[in-house]
């Protein structure tokens, strides 16, 4: 079941002009309005407190916001789509693949396969459901300039897909600063309300924050901005039921001491730790092999899986 278009709110005291104001403010579905705070709606130009209350009341009639039984929620989750990573080992570790409707964080040093997995998912999300796909388009926000369409074309060949069609189904944007990164999400919401998307990738979610904000003096401001960005991502995952995948960089832990097994930790602190539903840690293995381990998840046990990076994307090691 897809999101409800915002036009359904017209009538009952809300005019076409009010709907246009909501769309201009980045609200394209009834769900986005229902999930918004009263304060956010009052901030829209031309909206009084009474109008904001009216909009919220109408939206809550169409979107269930109350309690439900765990049985109903379990049934809902059993219908959830998972997107294949291309590696059976990795899919087994993730209990089927990358989960839709939540945020998955991939972190690790450079050259550990994070961006390669992102390219792979851009193709596999377009596959039919019975092949581990999401039957939808992909949206890619690139902050480091590492997106390569040629990789997607090579992966498409492996699945016997038309390379041009695969590239047409990937919406790409380069983000140049942290404010631009957030603005792109408003555009993304509009695109998702117009056609079916299965995946949103931000590679990397934190790179621009490291350069736009420097020193401890700007740390609180940086974390607040990052928290708002992650909240926007979570809203898109809830609203459109897409899989959100973000990559994260690591930093050497100076307080770890010399006896710590791995002194590197993901950046972004507690803000990003709490926002991500599933956190996956990547490290280098031997030759072209990489190891992915579950760092934090509400339903997956702590375990690890080995995968390979080849010319046609991500696959299992030959000996597995």
SVG drawing of the C-alpha trace seen along z (x, -y; Angstrom):
<svg xmlns="http://www.w3.org/2000/svg" viewBox="-16 -34 65 58">
<polyline fill="none" stroke="black" stroke-width="0.4" points="0.0,0.0 1.5,-3.3 1.3,-6.7 -1.9,-8.7 -1.6,-11.8 -2.0,-15.2 -4.9,-16.1 -7.1,-13.8 -7.1,-16.5 -8.9,-19.0 -12.4,-19.9 -13.5,-19.8 -12.3,-23.4 -9.1,-23.0 -8.9,-24.8 -6.7,-24.0 -4.6,-27.0 -3.9,-25.4 -2.8,-22.1 -0.5,-24.1 1.1,-25.8 1.7,-22.4 3.3,-21.0 5.5,-24.1 6.6,-23.4 7.6,-19.9 4.5,-18.0 3.4,-15.8 1.5,-13.0 -1.1,-12.8 1.4,-10.8 4.0,-13.6 1.4,-16.0 0.2,-13.5 3.9,-12.9 4.6,-16.6 4.5,-18.7 2.0,-21.5 4.9,-23.9 6.3,-22.9 2.9,-23.4 2.4,-26.9 5.8,-27.8 4.3,-27.5 3.5,-30.9 -0.2,-31.7 -1.0,-29.0 -2.6,-30.1 -2.8,-28.0 -6.4,-27.1 -5.5,-26.0 -2.7,-23.9 -5.0,-22.1 -7.5,-21.6 -4.9,-20.0 -3.7,-17.7 -7.2,-16.7 -8.0,-15.8 -4.7,-13.9 -5.2,-11.9 -8.6,-10.6 -6.8,-9.1 -3.6,-7.8 -3.8,-5.5 -1.7,-7.0 -3.0,-5.0 -2.1,-1.7 -2.3,1.6 -1.7,5.2 1.7,6.8 0.0,9.5 -1.1,6.9 2.4,5.4 3.9,8.8 1.7,9.4 2.8,6.0 6.5,6.9 6.1,10.3 5.0,8.5 8.1,6.3 10.3,6.3 14.0,7.0 16.5,6.0 19.2,8.5 22.9,7.5 24.0,9.9 25.8,12.1 24.1,15.1 26.4,15.0 25.5,11.3 21.8,11.9 21.8,14.7 23.6,12.5 20.9,9.8 18.0,12.3 17.1,11.8 18.7,8.5 18.5,4.8 15.3,4.0 12.8,1.5 11.1,-1.1 14.2,-1.7 17.8,-3.1 20.7,-0.8 24.2,-2.3 27.3,-1.0 30.6,-2.1 34.2,-1.2 37.5,-2.5 38.0,-3.4 38.2,-0.5 36.1,1.8 33.2,2.1 30.6,-0.4 30.2,-2.3 30.4,1.0 27.4,2.3 25.5,-1.0 26.1,-0.5 24.9,3.1 21.7,2.1 20.9,-0.5 20.5,2.4 19.1,5.1 16.3,2.8 14.9,2.8 14.6,6.6 11.2,8.3 10.2,9.2 10.8,13.0 14.4,12.3 15.2,10.3 14.4,6.9 12.1,4.1 10.5,3.4 11.3,-0.3 13.7,-3.0 16.8,-4.2 17.8,-7.6 21.5,-8.3 22.8,-11.3 26.6,-11.5 28.7,-13.7 32.1,-12.4 31.9,-12.2 32.3,-8.4 29.2,-7.3 30.1,-5.5 27.3,-4.6 29.7,-2.1 29.6,0.0 25.8,0.2 26.0,1.1 28.4,4.0 26.1,5.2 23.0,4.9 24.7,7.3 25.1,9.9 21.3,9.9 20.6,9.7 18.9,6.3 19.0,3.6 21.8,1.3 20.2,-1.9 16.9,-1.2 18.7,-0.5 20.5,-3.9 17.2,-5.6 15.8,-4.2 18.5,-5.7 18.0,-9.4 21.4,-10.9 22.4,-14.1 25.7,-15.5 25.5,-17.3 28.0,-20.1 27.4,-21.1 25.3,-20.0 22.5,-22.5 22.3,-21.3 22.2,-17.7 19.1,-18.5 17.4,-20.4 17.8,-17.4 15.6,-15.3 12.7,-17.8 13.1,-17.2 13.4,-13.5 10.0,-13.5 8.4,-15.1 9.9,-12.6 8.8,-9.7 5.2,-10.9 5.2,-10.8 6.7,-7.4 7.7,-4.2 11.1,-4.3 12.5,-1.3 15.8,-2.8 17.5,-6.0 21.3,-6.0 23.3,-8.8 27.1,-8.1 28.4,-9.4 25.9,-11.0 28.7,-12.5 31.5,-13.6 30.2,-17.1 29.5,-17.6 33.2,-16.9 34.3,-19.8 31.4,-22.3 31.8,-22.2 35.1,-22.2 36.3,-22.1 34.5,-21.5 32.9,-25.0 30.7,-24.0 30.0,-20.4 26.6,-21.0 25.4,-22.9 26.8,-20.1 25.0,-17.4 21.7,-19.3 21.9,-19.7 22.8,-16.0 19.9,-15.0 17.5,-17.0 18.9,-15.4 18.5,-11.8 15.0,-12.6 14.1,-13.6 15.5,-10.3 13.5,-8.4 10.4,-10.2 10.9,-9.2 11.5,-5.6 8.2,-5.7 6.2,-7.6 7.2,-5.7 8.4,-2.4 11.7,-2.7 15.0,-1.2 17.4,-4.0 21.1,-3.2 23.7,-5.6 27.4,-5.2 29.6,-6.6 33.3,-7.2 35.4,-6.1 37.7,-8.0 40.6,-6.7 39.5,-6.6 42.0,-8.6 40.5,-7.4 40.7,-3.7 44.2,-3.0 46.7,-0.6 44.9,2.5 41.7,1.9 41.1,4.6 39.9,2.0 40.5,-1.6 38.4,-3.0 34.8,-4.0 32.1,-5.4 31.7,-9.2 28.5,-11.1 28.4,-9.9 25.1,-8.9 23.0,-10.9 23.7,-8.6 23.9,-5.5 20.3,-6.0 18.9,-7.1 20.2,-4.0 18.1,-0.9 20.8,1.6 24.5,0.8 26.9,2.8 30.7,2.7 32.9,3.4 36.6,4.3 39.1,5.7 39.7,9.4 42.3,11.2 42.7,10.1 39.3,9.0 37.4,10.3 35.6,8.1 34.0,8.9 30.7,7.4 29.6,7.8 26.4,6.8 27.4,4.0 24.0,3.1 20.5,4.3 17.1,4.8 16.6,8.3 19.9,9.6 22.4,11.6 26.0,10.3 27.7,12.3 29.8,11.7 29.9,12.8 32.5,12.7 31.8,11.4 33.8,10.7 34.0,7.6 34.4,8.4 33.8,6.9 30.1,7.7 29.5,6.4 29.2,8.2 29.2,12.0 30.2,14.9 33.8,16.0 34.6,19.0 35.2,21.3 31.8,20.7"/>
</svg>
